[in-house]
Amino acid sequence: MNDILSSQAFGIMLAMLFYLLGGYLYKKTKLPLFNPLMVATILLIVYIQIAKIDLSSFLTDLSGINVFLGPLIVSLAIPIAKQIDLIKKNWLVILVGSVVGALTSVTSILILGPLFGLDQELISSLIPKSSTTPIAVEISSRLGGIRAITVAVVVLTAVLGAVIIPMMIKVLKIKDPRIIGMGLGTTAHAVGTAKALEIDATAGAISGIALVVSGVATTLITLFF
């Protein structure tokens, strides 16, 4: 029975089921805390603990999911192609905002990591925290980071960004959808983009482009490490 519960097919099916549940909860509540990726991650952890499944074996069986990361990265070009007119009109805002956002994110980890006594492996895991998951995982692996920690931090960063940034927008009375989109896209990537779409269609479009461009910028910046 334990072989079935820890098998690749059952694990992938369970991960997809938990993700769909998270998506359903988010659509019903609109709460960033119900981000599908976070919900799936938490429920999988609970499942592994209750079923007493060997974690290393379970992760090995689920390694087939990694095959989809490559196509996912390539598919990020789709929102850019769809919003080409918007990019032409706001290319400077998007470029500057994405690069500054990526630099700020990476620099903050490089400065704060050693101050808090983090080792290099953990710092490498945290560096791509503001990139979308497929890009962040690849950057983390290349830098020698821990993939699991990177995924967890990316999700946490996205959820916190989607909660805090809209509050800041209200406090600072920011009305420009381009600024709203850039803030959410470069900081909270996909989760932030979902939130931006709820606020304004243009903000959502800018956010979708920003998450891609900032991910590319982060990749290029880390090439010098």
N, C-alpha and C positions, 0 to 999 in steps of 0.2 A: 504493500500500500504506500509506503514511504517513497518507493521508487517512482510511483505515479505522481505523487504530490510534488516531487522535486524534479520531475522530467521537464525537458525543454518545452514541449508542446503545452503542458499544463501551466508552466511558468509564464510563457508568452500570453496565453489566453487570459490568465489571471491579471497580468499587468495591463492588458488592453481593457479588461472589464473594469478594473479600478480606475483607469484613466477616463473611461466613458462615464463612470459614476461621478468623478470629479467634475467633468464637463457639464453634466446634468445639474449638479448642485450649484455650479457657478452661474449657469443660465437662469436658475430659479432665484438665486439670492443676490447675484451681482457682487458678491464679496470676494475680494482678491485672495482671502485666506483659503478659499475653496478652489484655488488654482489646480487644474487637473493633474499636473505633474507632481505637485506637493501631496495631493490626496492619494495618488497612486503610490508614491514613495512611502508615505506613512502606513498605508494599509498593507503594503508588501512587507514592511518591517514587522508589523504586528503579526501578520500571517506566518512569517519565518520563525518568530519567537514562539508562537502558540503551537505550531506544528513541529517545533524542534528540528528544523531542517538545517543541515550543514551548509553554512553560508558560502564557503568557497566552492562547493559542489554546485550549489544553486546558481551562483553567478557564472560559473563555467557553462552550465546548461543554457543560460540565457544569453550567452555571448553572440548568438546568431542575430540578435537585435542590432548589434553594432554594424551589421552589413548595410543597414538603412541610413547610417550617419552620412556617408559620402553623398548619396543622392539628395539627402536633405540639405546639405550645404550648397549643392549646385542649384537646387530649387529656390534658394533665396534670391536668385537673380530675377525670378518671376515678378515680385512686387516692383522692382526697379523698372522692368520693361513695361508694366502696366501703367506706371505713373511717370512715364518719360516726359510728358508735357509739364507736369508739376515740378519735376527735377530741373528742367531747363529754366523755369521761372524763378526757382528758389535754390539754385545750385550752390551759391556762395554760402547761404545760411546753413544748408545741409552739410556742406563740406567742412566749414569751420566748426559748427556745432558738434559734428561727429568726431572730428579729430581732437578737439578740446576735451570732449567727454571721454574718449578713449584714453588720452594722455592723463587726465585727472584720475581716472579709475586705476590705471596701471601704476602711476606714480604714488598714489595713496598707499597701495599695498607695499611697494618697494620701500617707502619711508616708515610706515607704521609697523610692518612685519618685524623688522629687526628690533624696533623699540619695545615690542611686546615679547621679544625672545622667541619668535617662531623660527623653526629650522627652514632650510632652503626648500625642502620637499613640500612643506606646507605653504610656503610663500608662492611656489610655482603653481600650486593647486588653486590659490586664491587670485592670482594675477588676472585671469580672464573672466572674473565674476560678473562683469557687466555685459558680456557677450552672450548671444543666444546659445543654447545648450550644445548643438552640434559643433559650432566653432570653438566654444570654450573647452569642450572635451578634447578636441584635436590639439589645441594650443597647450593644454595641461599635459597631455601625453608627451608632446614633443619637448616640453621643458622639464620633464621628469616628475610631474606632479601626480597626485592620487585622483584618479577619475571620479571615484565615489564622492570624495569631498568636494570636488569641483562642481559636480551636478547639484549637490545639496546646497552649496553656497550660491550658485546661479539661481536656483529656485527661490531661496530665501531673499536674495537681493531683489529679484523681480517682484515678489510679493510685498516686501517692505517699500519698494519704490512706488508701486501702484497704490499703496495706502497713503504714504507720506506726501508724494508730489501733488496729488489733487488737493490736499489740505493746504500746502504751500501756495498753490495757484489761487485758492480762495483768499488766503491771508494777504498775499501780495497783490491781489486783484489783477492778475494777468489775464488779458483777453485775447492776445494774438495767438491764433491756433498753431502757427509755426513754432512759436516758443514752447507751447504746451506739448506739441508733438515731438519736438527735439528732446525735451526734458524726459518724457516718458520712454521714448524709443532708445535713447542712448544709455539710459539708466536701468530701465525695467524691461527692455526688449519685448518679447512676445506678449507677456502679461501686461506690460505697460501699453502696448499697442492696442490690446483689447479694451483697456480702460480709456485710451485716447479716442477710440471709435465711439465710445459711449458719450464722450464730451462733445466732440465735433468731428464731422467727416473729414475735413481738411487736416485736422490734428492727427487723425488716425492714419491718413495717407502719408503724412510727413513722418510719423512715428515708424510706420512700416519700412519706409526707405531708410530712416536713420538707424534702425536696428541692424540693417544689412551693412550700411556704410561704416558704422562704428565697429562692427565685427571685423570688417576688412581692415580698418585702421588699426585695431588691436593686434590683428595677425601680423601686419607689417611692422608695427612697433616692436613686437616680441621677437622678430627675426634678428634683432640686434643684441639679444640676450645670449 
